[in-house]
Amino acid sequence: DVQLVESGGGSVQAGESLNLSCAASRKPSSSYCMGWFRQAPGKEREGVAVIDQVGITWYGNSVTGRFTISQDHAKKTLSLEMNSLKPEDTAMYYCVAGQKIGRYGGVYYSDCSLSPGRFDYWGQGTQVTVS
């Protein structure tokens, strides 16, 4: 099993920055996808950013150019640098992890994506509030 623990959430003003971190007990496999999703009250989960084991990244349209995902292999940590925050970024942010290749919910995946169904492991979440 993979345990994911998020930290770094908080309340900020619009235009400010915030950095989220995720500590993983281990990587899902040698070939993996890890990333961040978010969910605001009354809204569906939204893929924010995903990174694979070699550093290739995927970003949601609403955060491209403002958010940056990165990882530290030695520390087994995942980070999300969030700049130019907007009130619509307010949500619970979840760290996620899964194998890069596999079948999830009847769908075969051969690469990372922002599809929530392809991630096996989810953290408890950290709240980000932008006012």
C-alpha positions in Angstrom: 0.0 0.0 0.0 1.1 3.6 -0.5 0.4 6.2 2.1 0.2 9.9 1.0 0.2 12.8 3.4 -0.4 16.3 2.2 0.7 19.5 3.9 1.0 23.2 3.1 -2.6 24.2 2.6 -4.0 27.5 4.1 -5.8 30.7 3.4 -4.3 33.4 1.2 -5.3 36.5 -0.7 -5.9 36.5 -4.5 -2.6 36.9 -6.3 -0.6 35.3 -3.6 1.3 32.0 -3.8 1.2 28.8 -1.8 3.2 25.6 -1.9 1.7 22.1 -1.2 3.8 19.1 -0.4 3.0 15.4 -0.4 5.0 12.8 1.5 4.7 9.2 0.1 5.5 6.1 2.0 6.8 4.6 -1.2 6.4 5.0 -4.9 3.6 2.9 -6.5 6.0 1.2 -8.9 9.1 2.0 -10.9 6.9 3.4 -13.6 4.3 5.6 -12.0 2.1 8.7 -12.1 1.7 11.0 -9.2 -0.1 14.3 -8.9 -2.7 16.6 -7.5 -6.5 16.7 -7.8 -8.9 19.2 -6.2 -12.5 19.3 -5.4 -14.6 22.3 -4.4 -18.0 22.0 -2.6 -20.6 21.0 -5.1 -18.2 20.5 -7.9 -16.6 17.5 -9.5 -13.0 16.4 -8.9 -10.6 18.2 -11.2 -7.2 17.1 -12.3 -4.6 19.8 -11.4 -1.2 18.4 -12.3 0.4 15.0 -12.8 4.1 14.0 -13.1 5.6 10.6 -14.1 8.8 9.0 -12.9 11.0 10.8 -15.4 9.5 14.2 -14.9 7.0 14.5 -17.7 4.1 16.7 -16.6 0.5 17.2 -17.4 -1.6 20.2 -16.3 -5.2 21.1 -16.1 -6.2 24.0 -18.4 -7.2 26.2 -15.5 -3.8 26.1 -13.9 -1.4 25.9 -16.8 1.2 28.7 -16.5 0.4 29.3 -12.8 1.0 26.0 -11.1 4.2 23.9 -11.2 4.5 20.3 -10.1 7.8 18.8 -9.1 9.2 15.8 -7.2 12.2 14.9 -5.0 13.0 11.2 -5.6 15.4 10.9 -2.7 12.8 12.3 -0.2 9.8 10.7 -1.9 8.0 14.0 -1.9 5.8 15.7 -4.4 5.3 19.4 -4.5 2.8 21.8 -6.1 3.9 25.5 -6.4 0.8 27.6 -6.9 1.2 31.2 -8.0 -1.2 34.0 -8.9 -3.9 32.2 -6.9 -7.6 33.0 -7.7 -10.7 32.6 -5.6 -11.8 29.8 -8.0 -8.7 27.8 -6.9 -10.4 27.4 -3.5 -10.8 23.6 -2.9 -9.6 20.6 -1.1 -6.4 19.4 -2.8 -5.5 15.7 -2.9 -2.2 14.0 -3.6 -2.7 10.9 -5.8 -0.5 8.1 -7.0 -0.8 5.1 -9.3 1.0 2.9 -11.7 1.6 4.3 -15.2 0.5 1.2 -17.0 -2.6 -0.8 -16.0 -6.3 -1.3 -16.3 -8.5 0.8 -14.1 -12.3 0.6 -14.1 -12.2 -1.3 -17.4 -10.0 1.2 -19.1 -6.4 0.4 -20.1 -3.9 3.1 -19.5 -0.4 3.2 -21.0 0.6 6.7 -19.8 -0.3 9.2 -17.2 -3.3 11.5 -17.5 -5.6 13.7 -15.5 -8.3 11.0 -15.3 -9.1 10.5 -11.6 -10.1 6.9 -12.1 -6.6 5.8 -12.9 -5.1 6.6 -9.5 -5.1 3.9 -6.8 -4.0 6.0 -3.9 -5.4 9.2 -2.5 -4.3 11.3 0.4 -6.7 12.8 3.0 -6.4 16.3 1.4 -5.3 19.7 2.4 -7.6 22.8 2.2 -6.7 25.8 0.1 -8.8 28.9 0.4 -8.3 32.0 -1.7 -10.2 35.2 -1.0 
